Amino acid sequence: MKILLIEDEPKVSAFIRRGLEEEHYEVEVAYDGTFGQRLALTHAYDLIILDVILPNQSGLEVLRAIRQQDQQVPVLMLTALGTTTDKLHGFDGGADDYLVKPFDFAELLARVKALTRRRGQTAKGAVLTLADLNLDTAAKTVTRNGQPIKLTAREFNLLELFMRNRGRVLSRAEIAENSWEESFDSGSNVIDVYVNYLRNKIDKNFPTKLIHTVVGMGYVLREEG
């Protein structure tokens, strides 16, 4: 597994690189946004770990450039900016996960393994279907009634979770554990915000609604007749 680490703090990057190499990952390091973006766009990686605050070019700018070319490579944002708004900016830009500094290496490693495992699973390819909604895990495309629907990486992962569990009520804690790979803050509304984003794209312009709220329990994807 080859990982690109874009991190400008030498001590942090050395700590992460050493730990990942001990776990038999191959790690390439860029210390500023411009060089990191160049590497990301010209080389193939299994995962990109990306800091937000970087010299020359911000991590969010680098992320946007990556997503214009590659919708599939997992991107883990690694930053000291940990508010809900900061996380939403990262997820909106196409990040797959978000880890706030300071962190334990064990937690970083767990997220790296989860993201690379998911990449391996989706690379095998599967088309998930409910009613007129189709999600292609390999092509990273979504259509409803034949109409293409553009989703961010976070929205796509959330929809995939719903479709793999269609008909089953998912609590916010389950969604956080299986789609976010981060500690669940019960005081945060980030999951509700993303479910609403998803509803606006999946359900808003269609007569049959598929995403439903189960009061006091969570959310469920199902066709109600």
N, C-alpha and C positions, 0 to 999 in steps of 0.2 A: 504494500500500500504506500503510495507516494502522497505526501502532504506538503502544501505550501503554507508557510507561516509568515504573515505580514504583520510585524510587530517592531516598533522603533525602540523599545526599551531593551538594551543589551542584556541586562540581568534576567528579565522576564523571558526573552526569546531563548537565552541559553538554558534556562531552567526547563522550559517546555520542550525544547529540542532534545536535550539530554534524556528527559523522561520518556519521550516518544521513541527515541532511538533504542532505548533499553527494552521497549516493547516491540522492537523489530519493525518500526515504521521508518520509511525513508523521508527525511525532512529537508526541505529547502527553505531558506530564510531570506526575506526582503525587509529592509529597515526603513523604507519610505513608500508612500502610496504610489508614486509614479513607477518605480522599479517593480513593485509588487504587481501592479496592473499589467505591466508588460509581460511578466512571467506568467500570470494567470491567463492571458489571452494567447500566448504562444506555446504553452506547454500543457500537457494533460496531467491532471491531478485527481486523486480519489477524494480529496477533501481540502478545503481552504479554510484556515483559521485567520481571521481578519480583525485587527484592531480598528476602532472608529477614529481615534485622534492620531493622525499620522502627519509627518512632514510632507510638504509639496502638494499632497492630494489626500482628501479625507477618505476614510474607509467606506463611507456611504457612496461617495463618487466612484470609488473602485468597484463596489458592489453593483452599482447600476451598469457600469461598463461590462462587468462579467455577465450579468443577466441578459444583456443585449445579445451576447454571443452564445452563452451556454446556460440553459435553464435547468440542467440536471446536476451539475457538480454541487455537492453539499457545501454550504458556507456557514461556519460557526463564528458569530461575532464575539469578540473578546474585548471588554472595555470596562472602564470605571463608571460609565454612565449607565445607571441602573433604574431610572424611573420608568413607569409604565409608558410615558410618552416616548422616551428614548428607545424602548423595546419596540414600540409600534413603528417608529421610523425605520428601524432595522428590518423588521418583518415585512413592512410595506415595500422596502427596497428589494426584497427577495431572499433575506437570510432564512436559514433553516432552523437555527437555534441561537441562543444568546446567553453568554456566561459573563457574570459580573465579577470584576476584580474587587478584593482579593479572593482567591479560590484555592481549593485543595486540588492537587494534581489528580487524585483519584476521581474526583468529579469530572474534571476535564477528560480524563481517559474514558470514563463511562460514556460521555457524550460523543466522543470520537468513535468509539466502537458502535454505538447506536446508529450514528449517521452513516458510517461506512457499511454497516450491515443492511440498513434500509436501502442504500444505493445498490447493493448486490441483489437484494430481493426484487426491486423494481426493474433492474436491468433484465431480469428474466422475462418480464413482460406479461401483462394480464389486462384484459378489458373488463372493468366492473360496470354493471348495468343495474339501474332501477328505473322502471317506467321508461320515459324517453330520455333519461340522463345517462350518459356514457363517459367513463373515465378510463383513459389508456395510460397505465402506469409506466410503460416504456417510452412512449412518445411524449408523455407529459401533456396530454391534450384532454380537454373536456368539451363535450357538446351536449346540447339539450334540444330535442326535436330537430336535430340536424344542424343547429346553429352553434358555431364555435363560441366558447366562453373563455375569456382570458382571465387567468387567476395568477396571483403572486405565488411564490413557493410555499409560503405559510398557509395560504388559503387552499392550495392544492393538497398539502399534507393533511389538513383538517378534513377536507372533503373525502380524501381517501380513507381516513379513519372512520368517518361516518358510513361510507359505502361498504367497508369491510365488516361493519357491525350494523348493517341496515336492519331496522325493526327492533333494535335493542337500545334502551335508554342509556346514554352515557352521562355520567356525572361530570362536573367541572374538574374534579380531581383526576378522574380517569383520562379526560381529554388532555390535561396538563402532563400527566405521566406518559401517555402514549404518543402525543403529537408534539409536545414542547420539549421533552427531555430536560426539564428544569424543575427546580423546587417550586411547588405550588404555593403562591401567596394568596391566602383566602381573602385578603382585603383588596386584591387587584381585580379589575373588571376586564382585563385584556382578553380573556376567552370569550366573554359576552360580546365584546367589540368585534372580534373576528367572526363569530357566528353571524352577527348582524351584517358584516361585510359580505359574507358568503351568501346569506339570504338575498341580499340586494342583487347579486349576480345570478344566482341559481333559480330563485323563485319569483322575483319581482315582476317580470314581464310574461309570466306563464300562469294560466288559470289554475293548474293543480300545484298546490304547495307541497314540498317534500320535507323541509326542515321544520320540525315542530318543537315547541317548548313544553316540557312536562314540569309544571310548577312544583318547586321544592325538590326536584330530582335532577334535572338536567335537560338534555336535548336528545332528539331521536330523528333519524332519517327514515321516512316510510311514506308509502303512497296511501292516502286515505280517500276512500271512495264515497 
